Structure formats: structure tokens, C-alpha cells
Amino acid sequence: MMAGINLKKSGGSKSSWRGWLPILVCVHLVASFTFFMFFMPGESGGAGFGVGTLALTADQVKIKQLTKELAAAREALHEQHADHDMLELDDDDANAGDKGDGLRVPTSLSKTLSHNFPISGEALEVKETRPMKEEPEGGYTAKPFFSIVLAAYNQGKFLKETMKSIVGQKYDRWEVILVNDGSTDNTWDLASELIERYAHQRIRIITKRNGGLADARNVGLKHAKGNWLCMLDSDDLLGKDYLQRAADFIVEDDRVDIIPGCMHNFDAVSSEWCFPEGFSVLGIAHWNKFHASVLMSRRLMAAIGGYDPGIPWGLEDWNYWLSTVPHNPIVRFVPETTFFYRHHAGTSMRKKMFSMYLEQTKAMVRTNHAELYEPVQILHDHEVIKDMHQDTLEKLQEKILKYPTLPMPYFWRGLYRMKMVQQQKAVVDMQRALQFAEKPGQIWQINFRLAQVFDSLGEYQEAERAINAAFKHAYFDDVLALKHKVEKELKDKVGGGGGHLPMLIAGHVTSEPTYWGSPNEQEDIRQGTLAGKLLRLERLDAAMRDQKATERKMVALLATATETP
């Protein structure tokens, strides 16, 4: 086809080969068009733009397949939540998307919010205003709707003032769920008066047997319908603009999960405390950065499942906020006073007890969240819990009776019984704790201490089963050392009897690492952890301060020597 085309100049011809370039391009385009139009087979083997047809068909097949998979996934999700009235999904929810951190962004809510913790008993009596029987205008999700759970125990005299701080909000899309936690004063009567006084507002009051603050909140959460939640104690107050400012934030960015602000301490104490900007995992792990009355999204509460009622002396809020860390919540701060915390004159018995046993309580909370701490910290907390006061033990036993399906109260009591050399009772407590434990951090703690108890009783096969179960979730020195010790004891026992090593311990540790017997190497490894690095940094900082102080002294001496003839 192009054989007769000569690209070189010939003889006296003045034309350049560049003159042929447009002709070549046209020929190429015509040839390509002809090939694709008449020779490239389509889907059915006929003529036409086969490649385009095939690509379109492949896309359609993929879309159909993905549609089927999506439908199957949604059906599985419906079945998964069928027994947990947590969040109902509809077509709008399916399109709402994910935040990327495991928290759904729902557009419709079910009537009840389930939780992962047991409650001490159902409501004994419920009263509500007429508006509570109907949905608010626009429903619960068209705009932010706040459910304020108000827990009350023997503080009836403050209810009127607390309710005024809610009714006086500039933003009016809210409801109050007031839970009377078995008060022995006139709290229920005064709460009933509020129903009559604010009959046009959305208020529900519930009375129940005493179960503690966390339990009262969990009962209130079962009745909450809002897509935003606030826990408020019956003697504290909300800032008048809090809900409006929060609603503005939510409309601006509905991905936000937590909205704190500044806190004003009043009554017996007067001071202001504003939260630091940003959510710090390290900060929240060290100590509580958020008070109770911080607005949080319903989706965050659904992911956590409520408040743990099994902690003897409180710190329910800190325990809750620690539970939020794995969910990477988005925090927006309101730079003004949003909460008024009342300090009562004098000191209640509960506060005295709390101050006396604060370290024990903090240790228990940390063991609830072992994944956030160095193993050395958790093992230290075990020792603190072992030394618990008799008052704490009695409180713990009350918790076990009220909430028999919580794992950690059994474990904490088991640690105490280890210290008291009540080994058989410790075994019973820890085995019961394992029946209800689900989190890996709980499982390795319980199995590690259970292995120690079995080892002390000479029950080496049981000890090895326990330490291997701990080893699945934790690999630090103490676990490895106990694993080696138990396997060596078991091997010596079987070998001494002329028997064979059971299949149970196939793949056991065959050699003892040198650092187990070397204090120097042990110290090096311990300092290789984050805690060790921080300790070295602290020591280095102290040494540098000493060095600078020495240098200043030397400069002063040199100046003195220079000035003195």
C-alpha cells in the first residue's frame, strides 16, 4: 500500500518527506476505522464497535454483581442487628456512608438504644408529658435532637434549678429523661411536679431501684430517642447557649462525635476550667479530659454500648471516654462555659471513700483498657488491686451480686484472693471471669494470673493451658517467662516418671533466653519499651539540668577568680 512512497528526496525534486506526513496520518486513520468497523467482532460475533460493547457489558456485569453483594451484605447486617435494637437501617442509611473509623452515620434511629451492660432492674414507674407521645416536628434526625439523661439520687432540692438550665436553652429540640435511682428523699415527688409545671415540654421521669450512677444512665439511655446525648447529674447546670452552639457545629460537620466546652465550678468552689484543644489518646489515658456533661453522638454511644456499672467507686466517665479511643472520635470544642459543676460544702461519705480508694479505682479502670497501656503498668495495677481495702472488697461483692455477667469484678476479687493465698477461690473467680470476658486485653490478664495460680498449686497442665491462652494476645517478658517455667516444670514432671511429653505442649520453649537470668539484659529490654524510653528521657533531662547548674557554678567561680586579684 505504501510501497510506492519514497520518503527520501529524489533527483531534483524539491519536496521534503515532511510533505507526506499528513497523507500518512490520514491513511492510518482510515485503515484503523475500517478494521474496527468491519473486522473487529462484537459481543455476538457481528460487526460493530466490539471493544466498546465488551467494555460496557463488563461494567454492567460488575455493577450487577456488586449490587447483589451489597444487597446480601445489607441483609446480613439486618440479621446481625435483629436482636439488638440499636440502629435500624433503611435505604437512606445505606447511602449515608462510613466515617472510615467504624462509626456509622445513620439518618434514622430506632426507638431504643441498646447497651452492652446489664441493668439492675426495670423501671418501677414511668410518667411523661403529652409531647413525649409524639415525634417532634421534623422527626429526630432532620436537625440535631438532644436527649438529656438526668440521673438523680437524693438530690431533689436541686432538680428545679437544673431543669431551668435546660428549659432556658435557646435551642428547643430536646427531651429530658430523668431517672430517679432509688432515692430515699422527695426526689420522685419533686420530679412529678416538674411534669406538671413543664407539661408543654418533652419530659419523661422514671423511678427504679438503686443501682448506681452508671446503671441509672443506662436505664435512661434505653428511653433516649435523640441523635445526640448528654449525661447531666441532677445538681449540675447547662450553659444557656450550649445546645445551640453544638447544633451549629453539627450542621456544619455531621461527622463530629464529641462537643465539650469550658466548665465552671460553683457553690463551695469557684473556678473555671477549659479543655485543651484536640483529642489526645495519651492525655485521656493519663487522666480524664472530659466531664460527664459533654454532648456525644448517638452513633458513638451505640459503638460503646453504655456505661460500665461494675467499677466500685465511680470513674464511670473516664472509663467511658477510654472506651471511645479505638473509635477515633472527632471532637469540636465550644470556647465558652457550657457546664456548671456544683461543689457541695462539706464532704460526703462517698467522696471520702472515693478519695481514699482513688488509686485502686484508677487501677481497675486501666485494667478495663489494657490495650492502651504498657504491660508493666497493667501488672503494677494488679498489685494495687491485690491490696484493696476491705471497703472496696465489700463494694465489689455488691457489684458482683447486682451484675453477675460482668467479667472484671470477678477478676479483681480473684487478684485479692491471690494475695490472701485463697488459691482455690481465686481459680473459681478467674474461671468465671473468663466465661464473660470478650476483649483480648481482659482475656490475657485473666489467663496470665490464672496460670500463676495453677502453677502455685502444682497443676502444670492447667497452668500451661492458661498461659498459652494468654500468649495468644500478649507476648511480653513476664508471659514468656511464665510460659517457659510452666513448660519446663511439666517436662520435668513427665520426664521424671519415664513418660512421654503430652501433645498438649508440642512446640514448647526448648531453651531459656539469657536475659531471663541476666539482670543487666533484663534492664536493657525493659528500657526498650515506651515506658523505659520515657524513663530514660526523664533521667536524661534531670542529668542535663544538673549539668547546667554545675556549668553556672563554674562560670560564677571563674568570674569571681578573674575579678579577684
C-alpha positions in Angstrom: 0.0 0.0 0.0 2.9 2.3 0.8 5.5 0.6 -1.3 5.4 3.3 -3.9 6.1 6.1 -1.5 9.6 7.3 -1.4 10.4 9.2 1.8 13.8 10.5 0.5 14.4 13.3 -1.8 14.8 12.1 -5.5 16.8 13.8 -8.1 15.9 17.4 -8.5 12.6 17.1 -6.6 12.2 20.0 -4.1 9.6 18.3 -2.0 10.5 17.2 1.6 9.5 13.9 3.3 7.6 16.1 5.7 5.1 16.7 3.0 4.0 13.1 3.1 3.2 13.2 6.9 -0.4 14.4 6.6 -1.1 11.8 4.0 0.3 9.0 6.2 -1.8 10.1 9.1 -5.0 10.1 7.0 -4.2 6.7 5.6 -3.6 5.3 9.2 -6.9 6.8 10.5 -8.9 5.3 7.5 -7.3 1.9 8.0 -8.0 1.9 11.7 -11.6 2.9 11.2 -12.1 0.2 8.6 -10.6 -2.5 10.8 -12.6 -1.6 13.9 -15.8 -1.1 12.0 -15.9 -4.2 9.8 -13.4 -6.7 11.1 -13.4 -6.5 14.9 -16.1 -8.9 16.3 -18.7 -7.6 18.7 -20.3 -9.5 21.6 -22.5 -11.6 19.4 -19.8 -12.0 16.7 -21.3 -9.4 14.4 -19.8 -6.3 13.0 -19.6 -3.1 15.1 -17.5 -1.4 17.8 -16.8 -4.7 19.6 -14.3 -3.3 22.1 -16.7 -0.6 23.3 -19.5 -3.2 23.5 -17.4 -5.6 25.5 -16.3 -2.9 27.9 -19.8 -1.7 28.5 -21.0 -5.2 29.1 -18.2 -6.0 31.5 -19.1 -2.9 33.5 -22.7 -3.9 33.6 -21.8 -7.3 34.9 -19.6 -5.8 37.6 -22.4 -3.4 38.6 -24.9 -6.2 38.8 -22.5 -8.4 40.8 -21.7 -5.5 43.2 -25.4 -4.8 43.6 -26.1 -8.4 44.6 -23.2 -8.3 47.1 -24.5 -5.1 48.5 -28.0 -6.5 48.9 -26.6 -9.6 50.6 -24.4 -7.5 52.9 -27.3 -5.3 53.9 -29.5 -8.4 54.6 -26.7 -9.9 56.8 -26.4 -6.5 58.6 -30.2 -6.5 59.2 -29.9 -10.1 60.7 -27.0 -9.1 62.8 -28.9 -6.3 64.5 -32.2 -8.1 64.6 -31.7 -8.9 68.3 -30.1 -5.6 69.3 -32.5 -2.6 68.9 -29.5 -0.4 68.3 -29.8 1.3 64.9 -32.4 0.5 62.2 -31.0 0.8 58.7 -33.1 1.9 55.7 -32.3 2.9 52.2 -31.2 6.3 53.3 -28.8 4.8 55.9 -27.2 2.6 53.2 -26.3 5.7 51.3 -25.2 7.6 54.4 -21.7 6.2 54.1 -19.0 5.4 56.7 -16.6 7.7 58.5 -13.8 5.3 57.9 -13.3 4.6 61.6 -16.1 2.1 62.1 -18.8 4.5 63.2 -22.0 4.5 61.1 -23.6 7.8 60.2 -27.3 7.0 60.4 -30.2 9.1 59.2 -32.9 7.2 61.1 -33.0 5.9 64.6 -34.7 3.1 66.3 -36.9 3.7 69.4 -34.4 2.2 71.8 -30.6 2.4 72.2 -29.2 -0.9 73.4 -26.1 -1.2 75.5 -23.5 -3.8 76.3 -24.0 -3.7 80.1 -26.7 -5.3 82.3 -29.1 -3.1 84.3 -30.1 -3.8 87.9 -33.8 -3.8 87.2 -36.6 -2.4 85.0 -38.4 0.9 85.7 -40.9 0.7 88.6 -42.9 3.7 87.4 -42.8 6.0 84.4 -44.5 9.4 83.8 -44.2 11.7 80.9 -45.6 14.8 79.4 -48.0 14.7 76.4 -45.5 15.8 73.8 -43.4 12.7 74.5 -46.1 10.6 73.0 -45.5 12.2 69.5 -42.4 12.7 67.4 -41.1 16.3 67.3 -41.7 18.4 64.2 -39.3 17.1 61.5 -38.6 13.9 63.4 -35.5 13.1 65.3 -32.9 13.3 62.5 -33.9 16.2 60.3 -32.0 18.5 62.6 -29.9 17.8 65.7 -32.2 16.5 68.5 -30.7 16.2 72.0 -31.6 13.6 74.7 -30.6 14.8 78.1 -30.3 11.9 80.6 -30.7 13.3 84.1 -29.6 10.9 86.9 -30.9 11.7 90.4 -30.2 10.2 93.7 -31.3 12.1 96.9 -30.8 15.5 95.4 -34.4 16.5 94.8 -33.8 20.1 96.1 -31.6 20.8 93.1 -34.0 19.5 90.4 -35.9 22.8 89.9 -32.7 24.8 89.2 -31.2 22.1 87.0 -34.4 21.8 84.9 -34.4 25.6 84.5 -31.0 25.4 82.9 -32.4 23.0 80.3 -35.8 24.8 79.7 -33.9 28.1 79.2 -31.9 26.8 76.3 -32.1 28.9 73.1 -32.3 25.7 71.1 -35.6 23.9 71.6 -35.2 20.5 70.0 -34.5 18.4 73.1 -36.0 15.9 75.6 -35.3 15.1 79.2 -35.1 11.6 80.6 -35.0 11.9 84.4 -34.1 8.7 86.2 -34.7 8.5 90.0 -32.1 6.0 91.1 -34.0 4.7 94.2 -33.8 8.0 96.2 -34.9 7.9 99.8 -35.8 11.7 99.9 -38.6 13.5 98.0 -36.8 13.4 94.6 -39.7 11.5 92.9 -42.4 13.8 94.2 -40.4 16.9 93.0 -39.8 15.2 89.7 -43.5 14.6 89.3 -44.1 18.3 90.0 -41.8 19.2 87.1 -44.0 17.1 84.8 -47.0 19.3 85.6 -45.0 22.5 85.6 -43.5 21.9 82.2 -46.3 20.0 80.6 -45.6 21.5 77.2 -42.0 20.3 77.2 -40.7 16.8 76.3 -40.0 15.2 79.7 -40.1 11.6 80.9 -39.4 10.6 84.5 -38.5 7.1 85.6 -38.1 5.6 89.1 -36.1 2.4 89.7 -34.3 0.5 92.4 -30.9 1.9 93.3 -28.2 0.6 91.0 -25.6 3.4 90.9 -24.9 6.3 88.5 -23.8 4.1 85.6 -26.9 1.9 85.9 -29.2 4.9 86.1 -27.7 6.4 82.9 -28.0 3.0 81.1 -31.7 2.9 82.0 -32.2 6.4 80.8 -30.4 5.6 77.5 -33.0 2.9 76.8 -35.6 5.7 76.6 -33.5 8.2 74.7 -34.6 9.0 71.2 -32.3 11.8 70.1 -29.4 11.5 67.7 -27.3 13.4 70.3 -26.9 12.6 74.0 -25.9 14.4 77.2 -25.5 12.9 80.6 -26.3 15.5 83.3 -26.2 15.0 87.1 -29.3 16.3 89.0 -27.4 19.1 90.8 -25.4 20.5 87.8 -26.4 23.0 85.2 -26.0 23.6 81.4 -24.8 26.8 79.9 -27.8 28.5 78.1 -26.2 28.5 74.6 -24.7 25.0 74.8 -27.3 23.2 72.7 -27.4 26.0 70.1 -23.7 26.2 69.7 -23.5 22.4 69.4 -26.3 22.3 66.9 -24.4 24.8 64.7 -21.3 22.6 64.8 -23.3 19.5 63.9 -25.0 21.2 60.9 -21.6 22.5 59.8 -20.0 19.0 60.1 -22.1 16.0 60.9 -19.0 13.8 61.4 -18.3 15.3 64.8 -18.8 12.9 67.7 -18.0 14.8 70.9 -18.6 18.5 71.7 -17.2 19.7 75.0 -16.7 23.3 76.3 -15.5 25.1 79.4 -16.6 24.1 82.9 -17.4 26.5 85.7 -17.1 25.1 89.3 -19.5 26.9 91.6 -21.1 26.8 95.0 -18.4 25.7 97.6 -15.7 26.2 94.9 -15.4 28.9 92.3 -13.1 28.3 89.3 -13.0 27.9 85.5 -11.6 25.0 83.6 -11.4 24.9 79.8 -10.5 21.8 77.8 -7.3 21.7 75.8 -7.8 21.8 72.0 -7.9 18.4 70.3 -8.5 14.8 71.5 -5.3 13.2 72.9 -5.1 9.5 73.3 -2.1 9.9 75.6 -3.9 12.6 77.6 -7.1 10.7 78.1 -5.2 7.6 79.1 -3.3 9.5 81.8 -6.4 11.2 83.2 -10.0 12.2 82.3 -10.1 15.2 80.0 -13.9 15.3 79.6 -16.5 15.7 82.3 -19.8 13.8 82.2 -22.0 16.5 80.7 -20.3 16.6 77.3 -22.5 16.2 74.2 -21.8 13.0 72.2 -23.3 11.5 69.1 -25.7 8.6 69.4 -23.6 6.6 66.9 -20.6 6.9 69.4 -22.8 5.7 72.3 -24.1 2.8 70.1 -20.5 1.8 69.4 -19.5 1.8 73.1 -22.8 0.4 74.5 -23.3 2.4 77.6 -21.6 2.9 81.0 -19.9 0.1 82.9 -21.7 -0.3 86.3 -19.1 -2.7 87.7 -16.5 -0.2 89.0 -16.7 0.1 92.8 -16.1 3.8 93.5 -17.0 5.6 90.3 -14.9 7.0 87.4 -17.6 5.9 85.1 -17.0 8.8 82.8 -13.2 8.2 82.5 -13.9 4.6 81.8 -16.4 5.6 79.1 -14.1 8.0 77.4 -11.3 5.5 77.3 -13.7 3.1 75.5 -14.1 5.7 72.8 -10.4 5.9 71.9 -10.4 2.9 69.5 -13.2 4.6 67.5 -11.1 7.8 66.8 -13.9 10.3 67.7 -13.9 13.7 66.1 -14.0 16.5 68.7 -15.2 20.1 68.4 -14.7 22.5 71.3 -17.1 25.3 72.3 -14.8 28.1 73.6 -17.2 29.3 76.3 -18.8 28.0 79.5 -21.2 25.1 78.7 -21.4 23.3 82.0 -21.7 24.4 85.7 -20.4 21.8 88.2 -21.7 22.1 91.7 -19.3 21.6 94.6 -21.1 20.9 97.9 -19.9 22.3 101.2 -18.5 19.6 103.4 -17.6 16.1 102.2 -20.0 13.3 101.6 -19.2 9.7 102.7 -19.0 8.7 99.0 -16.4 11.4 98.3 -14.4 10.4 101.3 -14.4 6.8 100.2 -13.5 7.9 96.6 -10.6 9.9 97.7 -9.3 7.1 99.9 -9.5 4.5 97.2 -8.9 6.6 94.2 -5.7 4.7 93.1 -7.4 1.4 93.4 -10.3 2.6 91.3 -7.9 4.1 88.7 -6.1 0.7 88.5 -9.4 -1.1 87.9 -10.3 1.3 85.1 -6.9 0.9 83.4 -7.2 -2.9 83.5 -10.5 -2.5 81.7 -8.5 -1.0 78.8 -5.2 -2.9 78.8 -4.7 -2.3 75.1 -4.0 1.4 75.9 -1.2 0.8 78.4 2.2 -0.8 78.7 2.1 -4.3 80.2 4.3 -3.1 83.1 1.6 -0.5 84.0 -1.1 -3.2 84.0 0.9 -5.6 86.1 1.5 -2.8 88.6 -2.2 -2.1 88.6 -2.8 -5.8 89.5 -0.6 -5.4 92.6 -2.5 -2.3 93.6 -5.8 -4.1 93.3 -4.5 -7.1 95.3 -4.0 -4.7 98.2 -7.6 -3.4 98.0 -9.2 -2.2 101.3 -12.0 -4.2 102.9 -14.5 -1.5 102.0 -13.6 -1.9 98.3 -13.9 -5.7 98.6 -17.4 -5.3 100.0 -18.4 -2.8 97.3 -17.0 -5.2 94.7 -19.0 -8.1 96.0 -22.2 -5.9 95.9 -21.4 -5.2 92.2 -21.0 -9.0 91.5 -24.4 -9.7 93.0 -26.1 -6.9 91.0 -24.3 -7.6 87.7 -23.2 -11.3 87.7 -22.3 -11.2 83.9 -19.6 -8.6 84.1 -16.1 -10.3 83.9 -13.8 -7.8 85.6 -15.3 -7.7 89.1 -14.7 -11.4 89.4 -11.1 -10.9 88.2 -10.4 -8.1 90.6 -11.7 -10.1 93.5 -9.6 -13.0 92.2 -6.5 -10.9 92.5 -7.4 -10.1 96.1 -7.8 -13.8 96.8 -4.4 -14.5 95.3 -2.8 -12.1 97.7 -4.7 -13.7 100.6 -3.5 -17.2 99.4 -7.1 -18.3 98.8 -6.0 -20.1 95.7 -9.0 -22.3 95.0 -11.3 -19.3 95.4 -9.1 -17.3 93.1 -9.4 -20.1 90.5 -13.2 -20.0 90.7 -13.3 -16.2 90.3 -11.0 -16.1 87.3 -12.6 -19.0 85.5 -15.9 -17.2 86.0 -14.4 -14.0 84.7 -13.3 -15.9 81.5 -16.8 -17.0 80.9 -17.9 -13.4 80.3 -14.6 -11.8 79.0 -14.6 -10.8 75.4 -11.8 -8.2 74.9 -8.3 -9.6 74.2 -6.9 -7.3 76.9 -9.2 -8.8 79.5 -8.5 -12.4 78.3 -4.7 -12.3 78.6 -4.8 -10.7 82.1 -7.2 -13.3 83.5 -5.3 -16.2 81.9 -1.9 -14.9 83.0 -2.9 -14.7 86.6 -4.9 -18.0 86.4 -1.7 -19.7 85.1 0.2 -18.3 88.1 -2.4 -19.7 90.5 -2.4 -23.2 88.8 1.4 -23.1 88.8 1.5 -22.5 92.6 -0.9 -25.4 93.1 1.3 -27.7 91.0 -1.4 -28.1 88.3 1.0 -27.6 85.5 -1.2 -28.8 82.6 -3.9 -26.4 83.6 -1.3 -23.7 84.1 0.0 -24.3 80.6 -3.4 -24.2 79.0 -3.9 -20.8 80.7 -0.6 -19.3 79.8 -0.9 -20.4 76.2 -4.3 -18.7 76.1 -2.7 -15.5 77.4 0.2 -15.9 74.9 -2.3 -15.6 72.0 -2.8 -12.0 73.0 0.3 -10.9 74.9 4.0 -11.6 74.3 5.9 -9.5 76.8 8.6 -10.8 79.1 6.5 -11.9 82.1 4.2 -14.0 79.9 7.2 -15.7 78.1 9.0 -16.3 81.4 5.9 -18.0 83.0 5.3 -20.0 79.8 8.9 -21.3 79.9 8.7 -22.0 83.6 5.5 -24.0 83.4 6.6 -26.0 80.3 9.9 -26.8 82.0 8.1 -28.0 85.1 5.7 -30.0 83.1 8.5 -31.6 81.1 10.5 -32.4 84.2 7.4 -34.0 85.8 6.6 -36.2 82.8 10.3 -37.0 82.1 10.9 -38.0 85.7 8.1 -40.5 85.5 9.5 -42.1 82.4 6.5 -40.9 80.4 6.3 -39.0 77.1 5.7 -35.3 76.7 2.0 -34.9 76.0 0.8 -33.4 72.7 -0.5 -30.5 74.7 2.9 -28.9 74.9 4.2 -29.6 71.4 6.3 -26.7 70.2 7.2 -25.6 73.7 10.1 -23.3 74.6 13.3 -25.5 74.4 15.9 -23.0 75.5 15.9 -20.3 78.1 16.7 -16.9 76.8 19.8 -15.4 78.5 18.0 -12.2 79.6 15.8 -14.2 82.0 18.8 -14.8 84.1 20.7 -11.6 83.5 19.6 -8.5 85.4 21.6 -6.3 83.1 19.9 -7.6 79.9 16.5 -7.5 81.6 17.0 -3.8 82.3 18.1 -3.2 78.7 14.9 -4.8 77.4 12.7 -3.1 79.9 14.1 0.2 78.8 13.4 -0.7 75.2 9.7 -0.3 75.8 7.9 3.0 75.6 7.8 3.3 79.4 11.5 2.6 79.5 12.3 5.3 76.9 10.2 7.8 78.8 12.1 6.9 82.0 15.4 7.4 80.3 14.3 10.7 78.9 13.2 11.8 82.3 16.6 10.8 83.8 18.5 12.4 80.9 16.5 15.6 81.4 17.4 15.6 85.1 21.1 15.0 84.4 21.1 17.9 81.9 19.6 20.2 84.5 22.3 19.1 86.9 25.0 19.7 84.3 23.7 23.2 83.5 23.6 24.0 87.2 27.2 22.9 87.5 28.2 24.9 84.5 26.6 28.0 86.0 28.5 27.5 89.2 31.8 27.1 87.3 31.1 30.3 85.3 30.4 32.1 88.5 33.6 30.8 90.1 35.6 31.8 87.0 34.2 35.3 87.1 35.0 35.6 90.8 38.6 34.3 90.2 39.0 36.8 87.3 37.7 39.8 89.2 39.7 39.0 92.4 43.4 40.0 92.1 
